[in-house]
Amino acid sequence: MQVGAGKLPREAEAAEKLVEYLRTERRVLGIDEALGGFAPMEEEFSKIIAREEFLECRKSGVR
C-alpha cells in the first residue's frame, strides 16, 4: 500500500500484513466474528494503519 509518493512506515506495513494474516486464519479456522474472534485486534491494527497514513499525508503536505 502506498500513500502519496512514499511507502508507509515499516510498522504500518507489518500491522497491515498481520491484519491480513488474522483474516485468513479466521476464515481457515472458521472463527465467528460474533464470538469475538480476532475482530478487536483487527480493529486496533486498522486504527494504527489509518493513523500512519494520516501522518504520512501530513508529512507530504497532503490535506
Residue pairs with C-beta under 8 A, 6 or more apart in sequence:
1 8
1 13
1 16
2 8
3 53
3 56
3 57
3 60
4 56
4 57
4 60
4 62
5 60
6 56
6 60
7 13
8 16
8 49
8 52
8 53
8 56
9 52
9 56
11 48
11 52
12 48
12 49
12 52
12 53
15 45
15 48
15 49
15 52
16 45
16 49
18 45
19 42
19 45
19 46
19 49
22 38
22 41
22 42
22 45
23 38
23 42
25 31
25 38
26 33
26 37
26 38
31 37
31 38
33 39
57 63
